[in-house]
Every structure is written in structure tokens, then in C-alpha cells.
Amino acid sequence: MFAVESERFFLKIFSAWFLFSMLLVFSAGIQPVVLILPVVIAVLVLTYWSVDCAYRTERFSRYATFRLISNLALAPAIAFVMTLAVSHIELKLGPLASVALSSVPLIIAGAAYAVMYAWRSKHSSLHVRGQRVVVVESAQQHHWGVGAVGAGLGSLLYPVFEAHNTSYSVVVFISIVLSLFMVFYHRSSISALRGLKEKESRERCHYTFMNIEEIREKRAASLLGRIFAVRAGR
């Protein structure tokens, strides 16, 4: 998850920005009265975060946080939009009730993340050498088993959606199961990033990318990279 490839550095960041921006716009289109202002704020914050990771920051932990959240939040975000559609189109709920019901997948994923955040892994995929972070991808065979446990827990929600036999409900159910699978599957990544941030806090320093020179070259070759580099230096 955290591997940094200079060739795909911008692509990974802005593809996540595009996907989440579209989901936010879709949600505002379903319930504009309640969500238009929060969506505008969320898109602005997401844009700033994406630009900062792409063109400004040299802190590995900031980029890794963006990658982790964008990976874990995609399925719950899809579930949120689909539940919003179900509650508005099928259930005919009001705006506030629709948003409240649609937040349930986010709450479930957040609770699973909180459990995994408290869990400590014996092995970390993030190693510090000097002031740089080396990403060592671990074997995945055990991750699949634990991820399947998370998916199994999500399947317990099936009777809730069985009563609403629509394509929306199927997507919501699959998204919630996938959300739990992703959180459990990436539990080691969550633990590794937590450990890195704690190490930074203890030593009062910030670690950078192992291939920071390549990233600087990519930024320098981009017009936006040069613009934001100038503004960051002021």
C-alpha cells in the first residue's frame, strides 16, 4: 500500500481525489439541501490534502496517511452514496433521516478501524534508515484469512438488506462487507503507520521518502509543482 513509485506518484494521488470528489458530488446531488455545504467544504479539504501530498510535503507519514485513508474509505464512501439513494428513492425518507441512515456504513467502518488501530503488529512494513522510510511489503497469506473474518462479520448484516430487494441494496451490502475486509486485511499497514508516527513524535523529527530525489525531480518538471514549491517557500 505504501510503496512509492515515482512514475505513478501523481496518478495514485489524483485518481483518489477524482473518485472521492465524484462520490461527494453524487451525494450532494441526491440530497442537496442538507449536503451541499458539507460537500463543498469536503471537496476543498480533499483538494488541499491532495495538492499538499503531490507537490509540497516531503513527510512520508503525511503521504502514507493519505494513501491509507483513501484505500480504506472508498468502499464505505460508495456504501454511503448507495444507502443515500436507497433511503431517498426506495424508502422515501426525509433529508436528515436519509443522511443519518447513510452514515451507518461509515460508522461500521470507523469502528472496525478503531479496533484495528488499537491492535499492535509484531512486524512493520515501514523501516527507518537515517531520515528516510523504507517500505518492505510483507507476505499476504495471513492477511487474506483475517480479511475473510472481517468479510464474514459483514455478511451478518445480510438479513437487514434482504428485505429491500433492489440493486442499490446489493451494492450497499457488498460495499459494507468490502469495507470490513479492507480494514482487517490492512491491519498491519494501520499498525505500521501508527508506529512510524509515534517514532516521529518521540524523536521530534519527520522522516521523508526513500526516493525523495526522484519525487523532487517529478515535481520540478511539473508547472503546478514549481508554483506550489514557490508558494511553500514564502
MOCOR-V310896 format. One record per helix or strand of 2 or more residues. SS is the DSSP state (helix for helix, strand for strand). FROM is the first residue (numbers start at 1). LEN is the number of residues. If there is no record, write none. Layout:
BEGIN
ss=SS from=FROM len=LEN
ss=SS from=FROM len=LEN
END
This chain:
BEGIN
ss=helix from=6 len=25
ss=helix from=32 len=25
ss=helix from=60 len=31
ss=helix from=95 len=8
ss=helix from=104 len=15
ss=strand from=126 len=4
ss=strand from=132 len=4
ss=helix from=141 len=15
ss=helix from=158 len=5
ss=helix from=167 len=19
ss=helix from=187 len=17
ss=strand from=208 len=2
ss=helix from=212 len=9
ss=helix from=223 len=11
END
